[in-house]
Amino acid sequence: MNSLTTEPKIELSPRVDKIGYDEFLRRFPDQYAEYDDGEIPTEMTVTRSPSELRQFLSAILEFYVSERRLARIYGEPFQMKLSIGSSVKGREPDIFVVLNENLERVNELYLDGPADVAVEIVSKESRRLDRVEKSEEYRLSGIKEYWLIDPENRSAELFELDENGQYFPIPVNQSGTFRSSVLAGFWLDPNWLWSDPRPTVREVASALGLL
């Protein structure tokens, strides 16, 4: 398994409380920095899970939604602007999916509103943020599916938003795979994530019936 890699600290200017989201975007374009209701951390270490895993997931999702003409794939540092009550959050999932019917909400610098699927690749440093804070924010903002991929523990957990606005786990079926309810026909075999070497995009596409 690949070791975790840590990005250099981003040098941010001293925090100015309660700046507007538009000002945040002007001051920190293309940075790995998130926005939390007007506040920005004075220094931020962005710890990323193995880039190969993120690239692999992005590649198979990109291939699938392109072939099916379903959606587009985005990821950090591109943001989602989430409005939760009176609060505004600017979040950067590792990967997120926007269905075709919601592409009008994609602006030059951010997605205005929730993605349809958000994927976070968990690290030691981000475990609480991803599992607690972001999970609640994504639920309240209406993200239909939330995927938590934990390379250290070799675990994949997929959650679906129910009619009551609560996340519940997507069960593993008899074949050991997860089936998405948002991406029609797409299923994920968690063994793809941990195998060494991982399958090629072509092999996954063949398994998914694209070739």
JOVEN-V225865 format. One record per pair of residues at least 6 apart in sequence whose ideal C-beta (glycine too) atoms are under 8 Angstrom apart, sorted by the first residue. I is the first residue (numbers start at 1). J is the second residue. Records with the same first field share a line. If there is no record, write none. Layout:
I = J + J
This chain:
1 = 50 + 151 + 152 + 154 + 194 + 196
2 = 50 + 52 + 53 + 151
3 = 50
4 = 47 + 48 + 49 + 50 + 123 + 124 + 151 + 152
5 = 47 + 48 + 50 + 51
6 = 45 + 46 + 47 + 48
7 = 32 + 45 + 46 + 47 + 48
9 = 43 + 44 + 45
10 = 31 + 32 + 33 + 43 + 44 + 45 + 46
11 = 43
12 = 28 + 31 + 33 + 40 + 41 + 42 + 43 + 44
13 = 27
14 = 42
15 = 39 + 40 + 41 + 42
16 = 40
17 = 38 + 39
18 = 37 + 38 + 39
19 = 27 + 38 + 39 + 40
20 = 38
21 = 35 + 81 + 88 + 90
24 = 35 + 40 + 90
25 = 90 + 109 + 110
28 = 40
29 = 109
30 = 77
31 = 77
32 = 44 + 46 + 76 + 77 + 92
33 = 40 + 41 + 44 + 77
34 = 40 + 44 + 79 + 89 + 90 + 91 + 92
35 = 79 + 88 + 89 + 90
36 = 89 + 90
37 = 87 + 88 + 89
38 = 88
45 = 125
47 = 123 + 124 + 125 + 126
48 = 54 + 94 + 121 + 123
49 = 94 + 121 + 122 + 123 + 149 + 151
50 = 151
52 = 198
53 = 121 + 149 + 151 + 193
54 = 75 + 94 + 95 + 121
56 = 192 + 193 + 198 + 201
57 = 94 + 95 + 119 + 121 + 149 + 193
58 = 73 + 75 + 95
59 = 201
60 = 192 + 201 + 204 + 205
61 = 73 + 95 + 97 + 183 + 186
62 = 73
63 = 201 + 204 + 205 + 210
64 = 70 + 183 + 186 + 205 + 208 + 210
65 = 71 + 72 + 73 + 97 + 183
67 = 205 + 210
68 = 183 + 184 + 185
69 = 100
70 = 99 + 100 + 183 + 184
71 = 97 + 98 + 99 + 100 + 116 + 183
72 = 97 + 98 + 100 + 103 + 106
73 = 95 + 96 + 97
74 = 95 + 96 + 97 + 98 + 106 + 111 + 115
75 = 92 + 93 + 94 + 95 + 96
76 = 92 + 93 + 94
77 = 92
78 = 92 + 109 + 110 + 111
79 = 90 + 91 + 92 + 109 + 110 + 111
80 = 90 + 91 + 92 + 93 + 96 + 110 + 111 + 113 + 114 + 115 + 118 + 141
81 = 88 + 89 + 90 + 110 + 111 + 112 + 113
82 = 88 + 89 + 90 + 91 + 113 + 114 + 137 + 138 + 141
83 = 113 + 141
84 = 137 + 140 + 141
85 = 140
89 = 137 + 141
90 = 110
91 = 134 + 137 + 138
93 = 115 + 118 + 119 + 120
94 = 119 + 120 + 121
95 = 118 + 119
96 = 111 + 115 + 116 + 117 + 118 + 119
97 = 115 + 116 + 117 + 118 + 119 + 182 + 183
98 = 105 + 106 + 111 + 115 + 116
99 = 116 + 182
102 = 113 + 116
105 = 111 + 112 + 113
106 = 112
113 = 141
114 = 138 + 141 + 142 + 143
115 = 143
116 = 143 + 144 + 145 + 182
117 = 143 + 144 + 145 + 146 + 147 + 180 + 182 + 183
118 = 134 + 138 + 143 + 145 + 146 + 147
119 = 147 + 149
120 = 126 + 130 + 134 + 146 + 147 + 148 + 149
121 = 149 + 150 + 151
122 = 130 + 131 + 148 + 149 + 150 + 151 + 152
123 = 151 + 152
124 = 152
127 = 150
130 = 148
131 = 148
135 = 146 + 148 + 159 + 167
138 = 146
139 = 146 + 161 + 165 + 166 + 167
140 = 165
142 = 161 + 165
143 = 161
144 = 160 + 161 + 181 + 182
145 = 158 + 159 + 160 + 161 + 170 + 180 + 181 + 182
146 = 158 + 159 + 161 + 167
147 = 156 + 157 + 158 + 159
148 = 155 + 156 + 157 + 158 + 159
149 = 155 + 156 + 193
150 = 156 + 157
151 = 193
154 = 193 + 194
155 = 190
156 = 178 + 188 + 190 + 193
157 = 169
158 = 169 + 170 + 178 + 180 + 188
159 = 167 + 168 + 169 + 170
160 = 167 + 168 + 169 + 170 + 181 + 182
161 = 167
162 = 168
170 = 178 + 179 + 180 + 181
171 = 178
172 = 178 + 190
173 = 179
175 = 189
176 = 189 + 190 + 191
177 = 187 + 188 + 189 + 190
178 = 187 + 188 + 190
179 = 186 + 187
180 = 186 + 187 + 188
185 = 208 + 209
186 = 208
187 = 208
189 = 207
192 = 198 + 199 + 204
199 = 207
202 = 211
205 = 211
